[in-house]
Amino acid sequence: MSKYDPLGHFLTKARHDEVPMTFAELEKLLGFSLPPRAQKIRAWWSNNPDNNVMTKVWLAAGFHTERVDIASRRLVFRRVRRFRPPHGASSGVEAAASPGELKPRRHPGFGLMKGLTTIAPGTDLTAPTGHAWGGSE
């Protein structure tokens, strides 16, 4: 159980795909002040699952953060997928994400040019390239 679970429960019950919140509303929901870094550094609100414990909670609830405005102390949580507890699990946020579910995915362009380059048989890719790359022969 995380101290940030109230946010996860709130987001899983949200009816809209965008949930705008102020930092004050978040603090009231959580029952404590946000960490100083959250109030000063925009990167704290990134959607990287390795960022902090609170990030894992909103990701597990199926949301990403957007339009983070540190000066105005507000942000928007945007739904990226519907919350579905694993089969046989309780509806709590702590059971929402399997360990591999929050790992970053590869860019859709990864492997796009696979098979377009051919290396002739017998080519030594470790052989020096000659004077054009670093010196005289």
Sequence and secondary structure as in RCSB ss.txt:
>XXXX:A:sequence
MSKYDPLGHFLTKARHDEVPMTFAELEKLLGFSLPPRAQKIRAWWSNNPDNNVMTKVWLAAGFHTERVDIASRRL
VFRRVRRFRPPHGASSGVEAAASPGELKPRRHPGFGLMKGLTTIAPGTDLTAPTGHAWGGSE
>XXXX:A:secstr
  TTHHHHHHHHT SSSEEEEEHHHHHHHHTS   HHHHH GGGG   TTS HHHHHHHHTTEEEEEEETTTTEE
EEEESS     TT  S GGGS  TTTTS    TTTTTTTTS    TT  TTS   GGGT   
